[in-house]
Amino acid sequence: MTEPERDRAGSPPWPPREPPEEPGQALPGGQGPYGAGPQQGPVPPGGYGAPWPSQWGAQAPPPYQWGAQAPPPYQWQAPPAPWTAPPPPQTRYDRLARTALHRWWRPIVGTLGIVIAFLVMSLGVGLLAGLVSVIAGIPMAVDGSRLFIDPVVDLGFHLIVIALAIPLVFGAAWAFQRRPPGTVSSVAFRIRWRWLGWCLLVAVVAVVLGQLAESGTLTLTGVGAGYGWAGWAVFLPPMILILLLVPFQAAAEEYVFRGWILQSFGAYLRNPWPGVLLGSAAFAALHGYTDWGIAYVFGFGILMGWLAILTGGLEAPIALHATNNVVAFGLAAASGDMGGALEQGALPWQSIAGTAVQFAVYGVAIVIIARKRAIQTLSG
């Protein structure tokens, strides 16, 4: 039988291939479905062209339908701008409020916000103090200058109220001027604690020498110094309170008069002296001194403003202010005269001698040490 006859008789010229027994099984011999060649993967159930089941992998996306709306293109969104803006590099302390976000109204609105918030917080603290006095049985005074009959408790209340100005200044710098709150502290945007420690050492020396000069002048002119000693039992309780609260009270006054006011003027003017003079005048006006006392407080404000600009921060003003107040209140506590600790009034002319020594020693020493230690005076 010839080859064509065998073909017509049904005898195949090659052995037939057996189809897979189950869907998904590879063809024998590693062949593809349409001839020789390697099988690239399992056959889907239902044969080639059938959709893959979900358990075999991710479902393929549906084919594009004519007339359907195409997905929108990817939109790039910029990250939100930060709330605060730092001052430019190489900026002087009094100019730190002059940032890219500065507007003419920001220092004005911020000042009003501080004043209003301080009055509200003072009223709230006063109401809280009245509640505590009722619960604890602490008698309250009826006159306008004192809130409590106990002079130590009354002093503590006043110191706490004044210290509340610190968070108010920080909050106003952040909320109204939209700058880092640390810019009120220094050109490093924080309190430089090591430099503050050096300033405290100098302040102790300056205040002690000033007190000795004042006492010597009073003695030479035939006037008693007025210092006394009432005993440890009388001295220790108020002195502990003084050491705990006076640094915050002194720092709060510096943040307001040498920080906020000085930098608010610096946001408009390149010359720092209008801010220094106005801050010193406001500082003197809010104290109860008369006669030579006004000259002392006003001169103190000018020295502190000058040192803040010269050293690039509030560390030097805070150190002298806190040391001076601790010594002043401490002398009242040692004499047992805490009732007159908050009474300021007139100062004798002999106190000018002590003031001159204190200011001269502190100012000269701070300038020398700041230069030797290369204290940062401009923003980085």
Steps between C-alpha positions, in 0.01 A plus 500: 500500500635832399540792736198690365285190529598454862407862563161455343446180697534693825842398608658822623848578382607585861380395845218722624562733798286438806316812625538601865275304735411807714490870430817669606718192439801548275512320167728195484848549378510861611330604174268788442142462378587575140813303438846448629649739745521541875181544699516845668249433775191308599192506283211690661177309565275510202792506257710777361328838499296429813543746793729411782324415826560734793679233703764475233598865518364849466206538264598674182349849454192519277560600141460864405142578401454741215330816621611455862667796666875465541639528855623850589873564472710491819489835676817592697419685820761710676536443878330763715715797590622511863318732736811681622787657308846546654682832471770533235856401592730760653208686661547706816297410810268800486421423131402135543127577455568628148433173315357427157153478659524839672209737442461847645208398720653191661696670785202724581246219512746280691549770764125538545467124524762481776335779701149355471615144574700619801199680646278197447755261651558732796127508567485122475791454739339748740175303499693179554689661789170605657372143474819365657478753782148384581596133494833540684378772736760756391364850573495745212571873522243764412726777366592532133876454527494164676293189447598297807566612854796264530785690329680182388188360333427837347854524359471151353173591330645810337811317383290225339276749321799683351663172394195420286627754247764253377263259320296797378803651323590163349143449384476847346826452309370171358136591440516865391849549361529141373862457599671240719430589865864441586595810301384706799768330713809547286652491153550125558118465531534369857642584840876441495528341843879497525516867414222566753712327765795729428271802519366386837850478644576853384162623627563368852832683515354822359198502734710429809746777413211735432344423838832557676545833321150610595540393863834677522356821356207487741737447794732782394206741474367405841201298381442146615490224243170372638594132485420265786482135596174350624622141536496187288140412581387831355750503213481150349131466395485819293854445366406160360203658326722779368756259356228296329293779345712814459705363205178446305365842595822671393517299177138590419573871529803463275300305240244780490712817518832388345356223286159578357512881503858520372435256216164656413675830432776313322245362255456858370825683582864416444607726786449308828500800735132602462405151617753510782378839625130421475545161665694665784233768541224239515708296745542803728134601471377159617711519815406705802828682548527876539784753511836324462322169463367605156853578382619162629227298325526696176879463493464131576272461198745677269791284618298181455384598150853586395636170634223302327604643162871478570490134614221386268251387764328542835741293708700797631190710587326206668808416710543848646126560542445170683809542722412856590142407593603195701740712704245780547223265613751298702603805700135567578455137607811513720367812672159342549338782299323303229205736528711769334664274240270622223509862610732691270452875542800733530865400525765705681752679282773289655360201309636653179849405615405136525316519169802647322731231634258222414439621144866570428628167631233297327506682167878499460542139616224369272648674196848362571382143566266499200783597269747253648248216475386610151134510600272489196351844432329442162258232386651199325 
